[in-house]
Structures are given as structure tokens and as C-alpha cells.
Amino acid sequence: MTTSVEWRRGHYRGVVDAAMVLALLGCVTLGALLRFPGFSQPRQEEPAVALAAVTCLALVRARSHPRMAAAVATTCAAATFAQGYLPTPLLLAPLMLALYWVAARTDRWTARMFGLAAVAVVVITAVLDNPTTDMLLLRTIGPVLWLLLPIVGGSSARLRAAYLESVQARAMYAERTREEEARLRVAEERMRIARELHDVVAHHLAVANAQAGTARHLVPTRPEQALRLLDELTVTTSSALIELRATVGVLRHSGDQDGESLEPAPGLDRLPDLVATYASAGLDVAVTTEGAPRPLSPGVDLTAYRIIQEALTNVTKHGAGQGADVRLNYGRSRLLISVTNDAAAATATTTATATAPAAVGGYGLMGMRERAHSVGGDLRAGPRPQGGFEVSTALPLHSLAPEELEAAP
């Protein structure tokens, strides 16, 4: 199929070139036959037609060899006008076409050099042939104007072709990058959903595990308290199912009827409920707020809640002590959050063993860092000098724009 198209294109181009050669020969023949009052021109047109035929043979290859065609056309034009012919547009037609292909197929500097050379050769040859004739202006100004036209036209064609090529290149690049961009967005969405699922599942399972373990130990001695813990365990698992359903709900289509009943994303306004949940699991959480609470954007509010939730979950699973301190410090433009576990009852060995999984393995700390960075904040986590483990983060009060995230350190 491609070979057939190329053959038809080459055949069509050959027909166009043949028609062009005949048209140029006709122009040169007509220009050689014209007679002007007060100007004596050679009576035989054969020399001009023969030189024009040589030029036309060179013009057949002008698309692929524009410099060669222009050099041949300039030489033949100089030989024609040296015989006494007046440089009219008809006789200049082959040279004009050669200069057009030079301007269209080469760079600007080459087109200017060939154009100036052709103008100089034609004008000098025509003037030296008869410097005292009354048609001196036609031998000087005329060739300059007529030979500048194809150079301008060829340059415009070259610029237009370069513009179309750049547009096509941009379209091809956009087509190539469209799929990559789509894959990147899908990967980012999958990562966001993975973080939500991790936070929801890890938090509720850790609390449920602690409640179930405490209830098992209290059944022989304190059955009433064990029953109360089992009731709280039911509330914890129900909350886990609700949040899990809300998180998975983002995967549903917009037309799904169940998508309208999803709860809003949690924020710091639900921090007391979160603290009460951990208190039922046996973790004593103290919350301290410094500065006047400031309104947060939804993204920052959710990020702050999830970071505190994940940090308290790590304390429940890996912390050596039975308490944790949550400190909120509202500044002028940032919210500072720190979560530390109470290591008063922990030895150095126990603390190191307990904090190692949270610091090295799993996706908890990784997810917290990703959440903080996604809104333009920063997060640090590591053992404290006095023992225990601390997670601290600095979040802007409002989420940063993408260009601000790139400029942020």
C-alpha cells in the first residue's frame, strides 16, 4: 500500500515537472520573440531557448539539489543576457524558479547568498552588454525586483513548512505523552487510595486487636468490663466498615446510587472521637493545643487527621508505654503537629525493639510522609533522646498549588 502511494506521488510529481519545463520553455521563447521600440534584440531566439532548456533540465532536480539548479540557472541567464537580450520576467522565469527552490529548501543565509549572486551576475552582464541604452533602468532595477520575489516567496514557504512540522511534532509528542500522563495519574490515584485503605484498616484493626486482647484478659475477673469492651469492639468494627466503604466508594462511577450516601472526609473536628477510640483500647492520649485554632483547607485537615491517626496506631502496635501526647501548635501560616509515646515505663532496649518496625518496615511512615508532602508540608519521625518515639510534621494552613509544591524545598 505504501509503495503504491509513493509510486503515484512520484508519477504525479514527474507530470508536474514535465509541465513546468514546457511552461518555462514557452515563457523563454515568448520573451526572446518580443521586440521593444528603441531597443535592438537578437533576431534569433534559438540561443535563448537552448540555454533555457539546459536550465529546465537542471530544474527537474531542483527539489533535491537546489544549489546546483540555481548555479546552472544563473550561468545560463548570464550567457543569455550577454547576447543582448533584455532581462524581462519571461526570460528570468527559469532563474526565478531556481531561486525559489533555494529559498524554500535551504537556510536563510544560503538563500541570500545565491540571490545576491544571481542579481549581481544578471545586472552586471546586462549593463556591460549595452551601458548607454535608454533602457538602463530595465536592465538594473527590473532584475533586482523580479529576482527578489521568488526569494521572499521561498522563504515564506520554508517558514510555513517549518511551522507545520513543529505543529505536527507537538501533536505527535502530545499523543505519546498522553498515555504516559494517564498512567501517571492512575498510579497517583492508586497510591492515594492505598494510603487511605492502609490508614483505615491499620487503625481500626490495631484498636480492635487491643480491645479484643484486653477483653480476653478481663473475662475471668471483670466480666462486666469485658462486655463493655466487646460492645466498643463492635463500634470499632462498624466504624471500620463505614470508612472502608467510603474509601472504596471513590472507585464507583458517578452514576452509582450508592455514591451519594458517602460520608465526608474526616478532619481534626473528629479528633476527640479518635482519642476516645484509643482510650477504649487502653491507650491514654493527651491532646494539647497551642495558639488559636485556624481554619484548614480540606486537604490539610484530612492530612493532619490521618497523620495523627497513623502515629497513634503505631504507638498502639509498637509503643512501649501506655500513653501518647498529641500537640497541636497553630502558627501564622503553618500547623505544627507532634505525636510522642509515653516511654516512662519503657527501658531503652524495649523502646528500641518496639520502635524499629515503625521506623524501618511497613508503609505507615511512608504514607505519612507522602501525605505531608502532597500538601506542601514536611514530616520527621524517629526515636527521642529521652526514650520513646516521636512523629512531628509541619503543614501549611492551606494546600499549596502544584507550581508552589515544585518550588517548595
N, C-alpha and C positions, 0 to 999 in steps of 0.2 A: 504493500500500500504506500509506504513512504517512498519507495523507488519510483512508483508511478507518478506520485505528486511531484517529485523532484524532476522527473523527465518532462512532465508537462510544463513545469515552471521554466526549465531551461529552453524548451521549444518555444514557449511564448516570448522569452527574452530574446532568442535568436530572431524571431519575426520582427520584434520591435527594433532591434539593431539594424536589420536589413532595411526597414522603412526609414530609420533615421539616416542611414547612409544615402539612400536615394533622395531624401528631402534635402540634405546638405549639398549633395551634388547639384540638385536643381537650383538651390539658392546661389551657389557659386557661379553656375552657368548664367543665371539671370543677372547677377552682379557684374560679370565680365561683359555681357552684351549691352548693358546700359551705357548711354552716352550723355554727357553733361555739356551744356553750352559753355564755350570758352575753355574747355578742358579736353586735351587730346589724350586718348587712352588707346592702348594697343588694340588693333582691329581683330586680332586672333585671340579667341578665348580658350584655345586648346591648352596653352601652358598653365593657365589658372585652374582649369578643370583637372588637369593631370596632377598638379600639386594638391588640389583639394581631395582627389581620390586617394592619394598617399595618406593624407591626414585622416580621412574617413576610415581607412584600414587600421590605422593606429587607434582611432576612437572605439573600434569594436572591443578592444581590450582596456578601455578607459576605466571601467569599474574596478578591475583588479590591478591595473598598472596606470594610475592617473598621472604620475610624474613623467613616465615615458611618453604617454599620449600628449601631454602638454608640451614637452620638449619638441616632439615631432611637429605638432601643430604650429608652434612658434617659429620653427625653422622654415616650414613651408610658407607661412604667412610672410615672413621676411623676404623670401625668394619671390613671392607673388608681387609684393608691393615694390620690390626693387626693379621690376619690369615696367613700372609706370602706372599700375592700376591704382585707382583711388580707394582708400580704405573705407569702404561702406559697410554697413551692418551685414549685407548679404555675403560679402567676401570674408567678413570676420566671423561668420557663423560657426565654422568648424573650430576656430580658436576659442570662441566664446564657450562652446560646449566643453572643450577640453579643460578650460579654467574652472568651469562649474564643477566638474568631477574632481578636480584637485581640491577645491574648497570644501566639497562635500565628503571626500574620502580621506583627507589628511588633516593635519593640525592647522591651527590658525597661522603660525609662523611660516609654514611651508606654502600655504595659500598666498600669503602676502608676498613672499619672495618670488614665486612663479608669476603672480600678477604684475608686480613691478617690472620683472624682467620682460614679460611679454609686451607691456605698454612701452617700455623703453625701446625695445627692438623694433616694434611696428612704427612708432613715431619717428625714430631716427632714420629708419630706412625710407619712410615716405617723404620726410623732409629733405634728405640728401638727394633723392631722385630728382626733385624739382623745387629748390628752395625759394624761387622768385614767383611762383604761381599765385594767382589771386585766391586760390582755394587753400591757402596755408592753414586757416583755422580748421577746415575739414580734415586736414592731414594731422593735426595735433590734438585739438580739443575733442573732436569726434571719436577717435580711437580710445582716448582715455575714458570718456563717459561710457562707451559701449562695452569696453572690457572690464569696467568696474561692476557692471550689473551682474554678470554671472558669478563673480567672486562673492558679492553680497548675497545673492540667492543661494549659492552653495553653502556659505557659512550658516545661513538661516536653516537650511535643510540639515546640516550636521548637528546644529544645536537642538533642533526638533527631534532628530533621531536619538541624540544622547538623552534628551528628556524622556522620551518614550521608553528607552532602555532602562533608565533609572526607575521609572514608574513600574515597569514590568519586574525589575529586580526587587523592588519593595513589595510588590504583590506576592512574588514567589517567597520572599523572606517571611512575610506575614502568614502565608499559607503553611510554611514549615514550622514556624514558631507557635501557630495556633494550637496544634495538638500538644506541643510541649507545655504551653501555658495551661491548657485544660488539664493535663496530667498533674501539673504542679498544684493547681487549685484543688483537684481531687485529693492529692496527698495531704495538703494542708487541712482540708476538711476532715479527712480520716484521722489525722493527728489530733485535731480539736475534739472530735467525738471520742477518740481513745482516751484523752485526758479526762473528759467528763465521766466516761464509764469507769475509769480507774478510781477517780475520786469518790464517786458514788458507791461503787462496790467495795472498795477497800475500807472506806469509812464505816459503812453500816455493818460489814462483816466483822470488822475489828470490834466494834461496840457490841454486836450480837454475841460474838465469841466470849468477850469479857463478861457479859451479863449471864450467859449460859454457864460459864465456869463458876462464877460466884454463886449462882442459884444452886448448882450441884453440891457445892460445899455447905450451903446453908440448909439444905433439905433435912438432914438428921437433927440439927439443933434448933433452927429457926424456920419452921415450915411457912409461917405467915409471911416473913420477909422474902423467902424463896418464891412464894406465889406472886408477891408483888413484883419481883424481878422478872418473873415469867410474863406477867402482863406487860411490863415495859419492853420485854423482848418482842412481844407481838407488835407493839407500836413501832419498834425499830425496824422490824422486817417489813411492816406495811409502808413505812416511810421509804425504805429502800426500793420497794416495788414501784411506788409512785414516782420517785426521782428517776429510776431506771426507765420507766415508761415515758417520762418527759424527755429524757435524753435521747432515747431511741426514736422518739416522735419526730425529730428533725429529719429523719430518713424517709418519712412518709411524704406522699405527694400533697401539694397544696389543696387538691380537691377532696382529700380524705376527710370524712366526717369526724373521725376521732381526733384530728389535729386541732380542732377548735377548743377542746377541753384541756389543753396542756397548761400546766401552771407556769407562772413567770419564773425567771431565773432567780436563785437565792442571792441575798446580799447581806451586808452587816446588820440589817434590821432583824435578821434571824439568828444573830449570834447568841442571844440568851437561850433560845431553844437548843442550839448546838451545845452550849455549855451544860444544859440540863441533861442532854442525852449522854454526855460523857460522865456526868456526875452519877447517873444511874449505873454506869459500868464500873464505878469505883474510882474514877479519876477526879481529883479535886482541882478545878480550874479557876484561877483568879484572873479577872479582867480589870485592867487599869486603863483609863482614858485620860490623856493629857491634851489640853487645848480644846477649843470649841469644835465640836463635830461639824464638818463641812460636807455639803452635798457632793456625791461622787457620780461620775458617769456610769452607766450600766455595766460597761466592760470592766472598769476598775473595781466597781462594787462586787461583781461576781469573782474577779481575780482575788481580791482581798479575802473574801469568804472562803474560797477554795484553798487558798494557801494556809489559812488558819485551820481549816478542816483537815488538810493533809498532815500538817505539823502535829496536831493533836492526835491524829490516827497513828503517826509514827511513835508518839510518846506512849500511847496505849499498847502498841505492839512491842516496842523496843526499849522504852524508858525504864530506868532502874527505880526511880522513886514513884510515889503515888500522887504527885501533884504537878501542875504546869501553870506557868504565868504567861498571860497574853497581855501585851502592852500596845496600845494604840496612841500614836502621837500625831496630832493634826498640825501640820505646819501651814505656811502661807500658800505653798504650791504643791506640797507633797505630803503623803501619808506614810509614816514610819510604823512598821509592824514588827514586833519581835515575839517569838514564842520560845520559852525556855522550860525545860523539865526540872522538877524539884529533885535534886540529887543529894539531898541532905542525908538520906538513908543509904546511899549507894557508895560502895567502895570504888576505887579507881579501876580495879580490874573489872568489876561488874559493869561500870559505866562504859568502858572501852568495848566490852563484849556486846553490850546492848546497843550501842550507837553504831557499831560497824556495819550492820546490814542496812541501816537507813542511809549511811553516808556513801556506801560503795555500791550496793546492789539495788535492784528494783528500779522502778520508774517514778517513784514518788518525788524525789528531789529533782529529777529531770523535768517532770511535768510542772513542778512549781517554778523552776527557772524559765521554762518556756512560757508559762502564763505571765510571769513578771515582765519578760522581755517583749511579749506581744502588745503590752500597753505602754511600753517605754520605761519600765522600771528595772530594778536590779534586785538580786536575791543572793544572800550568803547563808551558808549552813556549815556547821562544824562543831567540834567539841569546845566546851568552855574551859578556861584555865582553872576555874574553881570546881570543875566537875559538871557533868551533865552535857546537854546538847542544846544548841540554840539555832533557830532559824530566824533571820532578820531580812526584811525587804523594805525597799523604798519605792513607792508607787506615786505617779502623778495623780492629781485630783481628777484629771480628765484624760482620756485616752489620746495618745499622740497620733497625728496623721502619718501615713506611710512615709512621706518625704522627711518628716521630723524623726521618725524611727531610724531612718538611714543615717541622718546627721547626728543622732544621739550617740555618745560614746558607749 
